[in-house]
Amino acid sequence: MFLASCAAKLHAPTVSHDPAMHDEPWLVRCETARMHEDDPGDVAGAGNLDWVFAEDQRGQRIEIHGRLVDGFFEVAAMPATSGRPMEPSRTSIREACLDTISRIEGREQLMLGWVMAARAGEEVNVPPVYPEETASGDKVTRIVIFGDSLTDTGRLKERLKIFPLKPYWIGRFSNGPVWPEYLFMVTGLGVQNHAYGGASAADPEALPGENLYGRARHVGQFFVSGTIGLQISDYLERTLKDGKIERADTTAFLIWAGANDYISKEPIRGTITTFLNSPEGEAGYKAVVERAVTQLGQHVRSLYAAGARRLVMMNLPDLGRTPIVLQNTTYVPEHLESNDTARRLELARRLSELTRYHNQRLATAVEQLRVELPGSEIILVDVYEYFERLYGIGGNPLLQPEDFGYDLAALAVTLSFAEQQLTLQRRCYDGSYDQGTPDPDIVCPNPDQALFWDSVHPTALTHCWNAYKVGNDLAEAGWIRPLPDQRTYRGWCQTIVKRVTLGSAEDTVSAP
């Protein structure tokens, strides 16, 4: 009963976004990275996720005029500031945020995350959409995203006020902006992000073969982070007008999830061993994959029934090549108990096998959905292939890491046993979500060139390239304008990443 009451509180729909129901004006709210000096052990002071309202030069809050449509605020005009009209554009609003933060916090602490349209007297934050983008002629001018910690832009930390702490960046599970933020910056798309760290594709209560402890752990995670289905149902409940999505023709809907359905078993001693070593059994990974992929298909159908026609699915990068292989202590097949290297190599092989199975089943599901849902356009973004090419495996030509800004040699670890050999990347950050320490010894010397920030989450640089992959796939489908060439984009990524990860104060980088 207690857990159920918590779930209701955490996942209840937000207050109505209908402007006619409120007297407060719409304002500009800026997410900042104010550098708190909190005691890491003081949980009450650990919620260093900060918002300020943008102000003009006279210290007056900037109002924005427009209307709310499907959870986006369509900006129409902005009152005069300092005697001159302010252009209702994302550039002018971003600059107003930066100017406000610099005056309030000091330039040495200037870092900007999301910019939102907000209500002064309520916890209502919605992404703005600007006139220049709605008039661009692109088929898609906004994107709605559902996902887990690979996509979370601080929503879990904003809800719980606990973690992740510094050196994680403003509640992101990375050392800088994550891919939806880069996508917003480089494309101009209005981005509405519903992702929560820890979210699963399927209801954890439905997973087969778990003991009481495992089920209790998953249920606990569910009440904190929920599922993709819950994200979608909350979105539809808050935004539908007459049962339909109002701007469905110019909106793309993206889902990226599945990893938590599999690697969340990792901390449970014994469970992951059975899960991986008996793929065909009821408790094996194939059954769990089938449930997860089936649920992902149902999520697409739910959006389609509400009017969505442009949908994006993303597959998983190779879980067997993440640093979790190096950190794992719970996968112990009996015949490999005495050799840690052999155990890790077998874990990597099994996780890679699971990932390929997930991606194969997802590709099949997408093909079926394309046939089943008339008028739909469904893109499958192949994240797995990009990482394969980066590592130079799978018969694909090697992407030169330095061409993307990586230094993969610095954190490389090669596992060798018998005739087996595998090179993996260590994590850059060697601490935990709640460690909350700025100790430089637990952060690698080149965070702006690393592939993985922690055991499973990419660095800010990798997130930047992930946004490039998604954006290019949208452009190839004819939904948005082409992105810059790779060389130009690399320079843009590196500029942002270095400023964030190496402590520079300025955050004025414009899109390439």
DOLUM-419672 format. One line per field, with one value per residue (C-alpha): y, z, x; residue in three letters. Coordinates in steps of 0.001 Angstrom, whole numbers, plus 500000, padded with zeros to 6 digits. Layout:
north: (Y, ...) .
up: (Z, ...) .
east: (X, ...) .
code: (ALA, ...) .
This chain:
north: (500000, 502361, 501748, 502195, 505552, 506645, 505671, 507715, 510742, 510410, 509661, 511664, 513950, 517499, 520392, 521390, 523264, 525050, 528771, 529683, 528092, 530240, 533903, 533735, 534818, 532510, 533179, 531926, 529508, 528662, 525499, 526225, 524373, 526482, 525141, 524209, 523394, 520808, 518159, 514925, 513190, 515737, 514290, 517272, 519512, 517150, 518366, 520851, 521187, 524853, 526982, 530759, 532981, 535021, 538771, 541845, 544448, 546160, 542965, 542297, 538753, 538246, 537288, 535305, 535265, 532346, 529193, 525675, 522843, 519193, 520138, 522601, 526365, 528023, 531373, 534245, 537392, 538820, 542210, 545013, 544747, 547741, 549816, 547526, 544621, 541210, 538801, 535658, 533290, 530527, 532564, 535657, 533612, 531593, 534791, 536250, 533155, 533360, 537068, 536466, 533588, 535603, 538469, 536214, 533585, 535126, 534370, 531748, 529578, 530078, 526851, 526520, 523410, 523431, 526581, 526227, 528131, 528186, 529368, 531568, 530134, 526452, 523657, 523767, 523640, 522999, 523259, 526296, 526164, 529249, 530990, 530489, 526733, 526333, 528306, 526333, 524057, 520916, 517968, 517656, 520694, 518984, 515659, 513897, 511444, 508525, 506670, 505842, 507172, 507242, 510037, 511574, 515350, 515657, 514626, 511858, 514133, 516945, 514520, 512829, 515624, 512993, 511791, 511793, 514204, 516030, 515333, 514223, 517298, 518937, 515631, 514016, 510515, 511865, 514567, 517052, 517512, 514343, 513621, 515239, 518540, 518343, 517387, 520455, 522706, 521417, 521048, 523677, 521024, 521611, 518742, 517408, 514794, 512397, 510035, 508952, 507183, 503559, 503235, 499859, 498880, 496299, 496218, 494699, 492798, 490764, 489527, 485744, 483646, 486151, 485314, 487436, 489696, 490295, 491074, 493457, 495276, 495649, 496780, 499375, 500627, 500773, 503060, 505462, 505384, 503629, 502236, 503664, 502779, 504981, 507868, 507571, 507277, 510347, 512281, 511321, 512069, 515564, 516556, 514920, 517205, 515452, 512156, 513080, 514609, 518147, 518598, 514985, 515845, 517854, 515812, 512784, 510377, 508539, 505578, 504316, 501711, 498102, 498105, 498327, 495242, 493303, 494865, 495817, 492178, 492736, 493586, 490461, 487655, 484531, 485981, 487321, 483975, 482053, 484824, 484733, 481056, 479684, 481816, 479376, 478873, 480708, 482693, 483165, 486348, 485387, 485331, 488719, 490145, 488938, 490639, 493870, 494057, 493140, 496020, 498411, 497482, 498164, 501588, 502419, 501239, 503456, 506524, 505579, 505227, 508806, 510118, 509741, 508820, 509575, 507282, 506516, 503419, 503013, 499750, 499085, 499496, 496353, 495797, 493354, 496208, 498520, 498971, 497066, 493947, 495158, 496188, 493111, 490737, 488779, 486705, 483539, 480399, 477390, 476317, 479795, 480657, 480468, 482786, 486350, 487195, 484160, 485025, 488571, 487394, 485004, 487784, 490053, 487283, 486593, 490279, 490794, 487771, 489230, 492629, 491122, 489113, 492222, 494190, 491394, 491071, 494842, 495069, 492353, 494154, 497431, 495718, 494230, 497611, 499266, 496783, 496808, 500590, 502204, 505676, 505327, 506157, 504298, 504851, 502353, 504096, 501623, 502731, 499282, 499627, 502912, 501383, 498327, 500493, 502572, 499415, 498148, 494862, 493084, 493418, 497128, 499706, 501277, 504748, 506554, 507519, 510680, 511833, 511928, 513452, 510224, 508956, 505304, 504202, 506099, 503943, 500697, 497368, 494118, 490841, 487705, 484070, 480986, 482052, 484731, 488429, 491454, 495157, 497210, 500803, 501622, 504132, 507692, 508361, 505811, 506912, 506378, 508335, 509549, 509920, 513656, 514317, 516521, 514308, 514534, 511116, 509309, 511121, 510256, 512951, 513274, 513291, 515292, 512395, 509348, 507001, 505991, 508196, 505370, 501635, 501957, 505630, 507466, 510658, 514035, 513552, 510228, 511790, 514491, 511873, 509942, 513083, 513294, 509745, 510417, 513768, 512289, 509487, 512042, 514059, 510982, 510292, 513818, 514951, 517726, 519681, 518061, 518364, 519912, 517787, 515546, 517764, 520876, 518950, 517438, 520897, 522011, 518949, 519401, 523059, 522328, 519259, 520967, 523962, 521769, 518960, 521091, 523765, 526760, 529251, 530349, 528650, 530671, 528099, 528388, 525549, 524775) .
up: (500000, 500839, 497508, 495670, 497333, 496423, 492829, 492656, 493990, 491721, 488498, 488816, 485827, 486268, 486634, 483600, 480948, 479564, 479651, 480073, 483522, 484944, 485585, 485761, 482649, 480759, 481590, 480503, 482924, 482581, 483941, 485475, 486976, 490048, 491760, 495248, 498010, 499560, 501894, 499847, 502879, 503274, 501194, 501913, 500138, 497289, 494871, 493098, 490098, 489750, 487723, 487402, 485572, 482722, 483358, 481204, 481928, 484447, 486478, 485282, 484391, 480654, 479585, 476450, 474556, 472633, 473222, 474497, 471990, 472898, 475709, 473600, 474017, 470594, 471103, 469262, 470797, 473636, 475317, 474906, 477060, 477801, 475452, 472451, 471238, 471783, 468886, 469813, 468745, 470464, 470080, 471832, 474627, 475144, 475298, 477830, 479992, 479766, 480623, 483629, 484922, 484529, 486608, 489273, 489636, 488332, 485022, 486451, 487155, 483905, 482526, 480853, 480388, 479103, 478401, 479204, 479068, 482620, 484914, 487775, 490431, 489416, 488646, 484947, 482514, 478823, 475816, 473587, 469794, 467888, 464833, 462644, 463121, 462630, 459391, 458197, 455859, 457488, 457786, 461462, 463732, 467109, 468678, 471736, 473419, 475801, 477363, 480265, 481719, 478274, 477470, 480880, 480967, 484756, 485264, 487798, 489871, 489711, 491048, 493797, 494708, 495473, 492546, 490342, 492116, 490771, 488718, 486833, 484918, 486136, 486902, 483597, 483671, 481918, 482233, 480010, 477813, 476568, 473043, 473050, 474005, 471159, 468791, 469877, 469416, 465997, 464382, 466059, 466731, 469691, 472011, 474683, 476792, 479082, 479841, 483383, 484522, 485406, 483208, 481580, 478322, 480005, 483361, 485722, 487528, 484385, 484092, 484469, 486748, 489452, 493132, 495780, 496252, 492551, 492102, 495084, 493684, 490251, 491701, 493774, 490637, 488877, 491483, 491162, 487423, 485904, 482424, 478929, 478894, 481923, 480307, 477217, 479133, 481230, 478068, 476330, 479396, 479670, 476019, 473982, 472571, 471605, 471885, 469361, 469249, 467932, 465898, 464976, 461359, 462342, 465383, 465553, 468484, 469587, 471929, 473192, 475934, 476779, 478521, 482006, 481297, 481075, 482934, 485961, 486924, 487284, 491009, 492028, 492712, 490796, 488852, 485987, 485687, 485158, 482991, 480561, 480632, 479966, 477082, 476043, 479492, 481197, 483212, 480257, 478370, 475228, 477148, 478675, 475284, 473750, 476518, 476223, 472418, 472510, 474919, 472733, 469869, 472057, 472928, 469222, 468742, 471625, 470020, 466599, 468008, 469299, 465871, 465739, 462266, 462380, 464852, 465677, 467415, 468490, 469031, 471715, 471554, 472319, 476076, 475953, 475114, 477952, 481057, 483077, 481944, 483810, 486914, 487210, 490136, 490037, 486869, 487988, 485889, 487877, 485344, 485301, 489004, 489373, 486494, 486555, 483032, 481533, 483482, 482106, 478549, 478833, 480293, 477370, 474900, 476510, 476755, 473109, 472183, 474130, 472457, 468972, 469805, 471099, 467998, 465647, 467355, 467362, 463627, 462953, 465125, 463259, 459905, 461212, 462526, 459174, 457546, 460364, 460784, 457508, 456844, 459413, 458837, 461251, 461407, 463128, 464252, 464260, 467263, 467430, 463984, 464856, 467857, 465840, 463251, 465905, 467347, 463853, 464181, 462318, 458951, 458809, 457970, 461018, 461931, 462952, 466591, 466309, 463463, 466012, 468810, 470750, 472347, 472810, 473611, 476913, 478610, 476671, 478534, 476705, 478182, 477043, 477944, 475944, 472350, 473285, 473248, 473663, 474032, 476126, 477301, 480988, 482459, 482803, 486152, 488799, 491423, 492024, 491367, 494950, 495767, 495274, 495397, 493123, 493763, 490495, 491060, 490204, 486878, 483888, 482614, 479242, 479863, 476673, 474630, 476434, 475134, 478418, 481447, 483835, 483625, 481151, 480253, 477413, 477769, 476577, 473375, 472623, 473275, 470747, 468077, 469001, 468285, 464927, 464101, 465021, 463196, 460025, 460001, 460311, 457480, 455253, 455746, 454499, 457817, 458565, 456803, 456335, 459196, 458847, 457432, 459847, 460161, 461004, 463450, 465161, 465834, 467268, 469524, 470775, 471590, 473739, 475411, 476337, 477818, 479953, 480956, 481474, 483536, 481200, 482150, 478769, 477186, 474087, 471400, 468518, 466251, 463349) .
east: (500000, 502819, 504520, 501250, 500665, 504193, 503622, 500457, 502283, 505298, 503469, 500286, 499710, 500918, 498526, 496516, 498440, 495385, 496264, 492610, 492648, 495428, 496083, 499865, 501758, 504110, 507746, 511163, 512793, 516474, 518086, 521495, 524423, 524992, 528088, 526893, 529332, 527040, 528356, 528155, 526710, 523935, 521116, 518902, 521397, 522104, 519480, 521721, 519456, 518707, 516286, 516066, 513591, 515057, 515079, 515587, 518256, 515958, 515560, 512001, 510977, 510593, 507086, 506333, 503062, 501659, 499649, 500139, 499698, 500369, 502721, 504750, 504451, 504226, 505946, 504258, 505744, 507803, 507200, 509686, 512768, 514991, 512852, 513301, 511150, 512728, 512669, 510679, 513453, 515375, 518601, 517241, 515662, 518846, 520901, 518458, 518933, 522712, 522695, 520442, 522552, 525745, 524299, 522818, 525518, 528709, 530366, 532667, 529622, 527767, 526345, 522957, 520833, 517250, 515273, 511570, 508322, 507004, 504241, 505415, 503146, 503215, 505605, 504801, 507722, 507144, 509484, 508991, 508598, 509711, 508232, 511302, 511092, 507354, 507720, 510761, 508817, 510259, 507899, 508877, 509375, 509106, 509979, 508561, 510946, 510389, 513300, 515599, 518875, 520504, 518039, 517168, 517833, 517744, 514124, 514868, 517087, 514556, 511938, 513976, 516456, 519075, 521210, 523153, 525505, 528547, 530583, 527462, 526224, 522982, 521323, 522267, 523752, 526822, 529481, 527645, 524586, 522909, 521789, 518279, 519931, 522420, 519601, 517666, 520687, 521753, 518312, 516134, 513505, 511264, 512199, 509836, 511592, 509710, 512622, 513449, 516586, 515846, 512743, 512106, 510440, 508190, 506434, 509039, 506305, 505772, 509351, 509560, 511710, 512617, 512860, 511166, 514185, 514596, 510926, 510919, 513933, 512357, 509052, 510885, 512611, 509257, 507765, 510672, 511341, 508343, 508078, 507957, 504263, 503676, 505563, 503375, 500104, 500986, 501839, 498601, 496496, 497939, 498030, 495278, 492614, 489386, 491236, 493953, 497428, 496893, 500094, 500712, 501520, 504620, 505680, 507968, 507746, 510888, 511316, 514680, 514592, 515355, 518738, 517185, 515112, 518390, 521306, 519195, 519611, 523342, 523518, 521563, 524012, 523116, 520217, 522283, 524107, 520870, 519489, 522438, 523421, 519925, 518676, 515953, 514468, 511622, 514128, 516474, 517110, 515179, 511893, 512674, 513667, 510406, 508423, 510383, 510134, 506440, 505838, 507827, 505532, 502500, 503895, 504068, 500491, 499312, 500880, 499526, 495993, 496282, 497260, 501043, 502276, 506018, 507720, 511344, 512724, 516335, 518158, 520772, 524530, 526513, 526078, 528986, 531336, 530368, 532545, 529952, 531804, 534896, 532937, 530723, 531232, 527977, 528270, 530058, 529510, 530720, 533313, 534880, 534830, 538595, 539532, 538243, 539424, 537691, 534549, 534511, 535125, 532187, 530018, 530913, 530069, 526714, 525744, 526698, 524599, 521646, 522050, 522048, 518936, 517155, 518092, 517020, 513645, 513196, 513944, 511361, 508815, 509400, 508835, 505594, 504431, 505112, 502731, 500186, 499845, 498706, 500047, 502810, 506469, 508730, 512488, 514797, 518003, 520905, 522982, 524593, 526148, 527844, 529626, 530582, 532251, 533979, 535520, 536385, 534490, 531761, 533475, 532741, 535378, 536964, 535888, 539043, 538373, 540440, 538182, 535372, 537438, 538081, 541258, 540314, 543857, 543923, 541267, 541663, 541786, 542529, 541266, 543112, 542426, 543407, 542738, 540197, 540993, 538757, 539557, 537153, 536961, 537225, 534799, 536037, 534345, 535273, 532749, 529048, 525849, 525671, 529358, 529171, 532887, 534984, 538031, 540001, 541559, 538329, 537843, 540002, 542398, 540644, 536853, 536348, 537825, 536415, 533710, 532013, 531434, 530527, 529807, 526941, 526436, 528213, 530220, 529024, 531053, 529377, 525974, 526823, 527549, 524420, 522403, 524177, 523137, 519500, 519438, 520953, 518391, 515580, 517132, 517528, 513828, 513106, 511640, 514158, 516898, 520337, 522788, 526266, 529073, 530956, 534046, 532021, 529897, 532948, 534369, 531026, 530811, 534343, 533771, 530719, 532211, 535471, 533687, 531466, 533838, 536929, 535194, 534971, 532313, 531040, 528073, 527390, 528071, 525644, 524580, 526953) .
code: (MET, PHE, LEU, ALA, SER, CYS, ALA, ALA, LYS, LEU, HIS, ALA, PRO, THR, VAL, SER, HIS, ASP, PRO, ALA, MET, HIS, ASP, GLU, PRO, TRP, LEU, VAL, ARG, CYS, GLU, THR, ALA, ARG, MET, HIS, GLU, ASP, ASP, PRO, GLY, ASP, VAL, ALA, GLY, ALA, GLY, ASN, LEU, ASP, TRP, VAL, PHE, ALA, GLU, ASP, GLN, ARG, GLY, GLN, ARG, ILE, GLU, ILE, HIS, GLY, ARG, LEU, VAL, ASP, GLY, PHE, PHE, GLU, VAL, ALA, ALA, MET, PRO, ALA, THR, SER, GLY, ARG, PRO, MET, GLU, PRO, SER, ARG, THR, SER, ILE, ARG, GLU, ALA, CYS, LEU, ASP, THR, ILE, SER, ARG, ILE, GLU, GLY, ARG, GLU, GLN, LEU, MET, LEU, GLY, TRP, VAL, MET, ALA, ALA, ARG, ALA, GLY, GLU, GLU, VAL, ASN, VAL, PRO, PRO, VAL, TYR, PRO, GLU, GLU, THR, ALA, SER, GLY, ASP, LYS, VAL, THR, ARG, ILE, VAL, ILE, PHE, GLY, ASP, SER, LEU, THR, ASP, THR, GLY, ARG, LEU, LYS, GLU, ARG, LEU, LYS, ILE, PHE, PRO, LEU, LYS, PRO, TYR, TRP, ILE, GLY, ARG, PHE, SER, ASN, GLY, PRO, VAL, TRP, PRO, GLU, TYR, LEU, PHE, MET, VAL, THR, GLY, LEU, GLY, VAL, GLN, ASN, HIS, ALA, TYR, GLY, GLY, ALA, SER, ALA, ALA, ASP, PRO, GLU, ALA, LEU, PRO, GLY, GLU, ASN, LEU, TYR, GLY, ARG, ALA, ARG, HIS, VAL, GLY, GLN, PHE, PHE, VAL, SER, GLY, THR, ILE, GLY, LEU, GLN, ILE, SER, ASP, TYR, LEU, GLU, ARG, THR, LEU, LYS, ASP, GLY, LYS, ILE, GLU, ARG, ALA, ASP, THR, THR, ALA, PHE, LEU, ILE, TRP, ALA, GLY, ALA, ASN, ASP, TYR, ILE, SER, LYS, GLU, PRO, ILE, ARG, GLY, THR, ILE, THR, THR, PHE, LEU, ASN, SER, PRO, GLU, GLY, GLU, ALA, GLY, TYR, LYS, ALA, VAL, VAL, GLU, ARG, ALA, VAL, THR, GLN, LEU, GLY, GLN, HIS, VAL, ARG, SER, LEU, TYR, ALA, ALA, GLY, ALA, ARG, ARG, LEU, VAL, MET, MET, ASN, LEU, PRO, ASP, LEU, GLY, ARG, THR, PRO, ILE, VAL, LEU, GLN, ASN, THR, THR, TYR, VAL, PRO, GLU, HIS, LEU, GLU, SER, ASN, ASP, THR, ALA, ARG, ARG, LEU, GLU, LEU, ALA, ARG, ARG, LEU, SER, GLU, LEU, THR, ARG, TYR, HIS, ASN, GLN, ARG, LEU, ALA, THR, ALA, VAL, GLU, GLN, LEU, ARG, VAL, GLU, LEU, PRO, GLY, SER, GLU, ILE, ILE, LEU, VAL, ASP, VAL, TYR, GLU, TYR, PHE, GLU, ARG, LEU, TYR, GLY, ILE, GLY, GLY, ASN, PRO, LEU, LEU, GLN, PRO, GLU, ASP, PHE, GLY, TYR, ASP, LEU, ALA, ALA, LEU, ALA, VAL, THR, LEU, SER, PHE, ALA, GLU, GLN, GLN, LEU, THR, LEU, GLN, ARG, ARG, CYS, TYR, ASP, GLY, SER, TYR, ASP, GLN, GLY, THR, PRO, ASP, PRO, ASP, ILE, VAL, CYS, PRO, ASN, PRO, ASP, GLN, ALA, LEU, PHE, TRP, ASP, SER, VAL, HIS, PRO, THR, ALA, LEU, THR, HIS, CYS, TRP, ASN, ALA, TYR, LYS, VAL, GLY, ASN, ASP, LEU, ALA, GLU, ALA, GLY, TRP, ILE, ARG, PRO, LEU, PRO, ASP, GLN, ARG, THR, TYR, ARG, GLY, TRP, CYS, GLN, THR, ILE, VAL, LYS, ARG, VAL, THR, LEU, GLY, SER, ALA, GLU, ASP, THR, VAL, SER, ALA, PRO) .
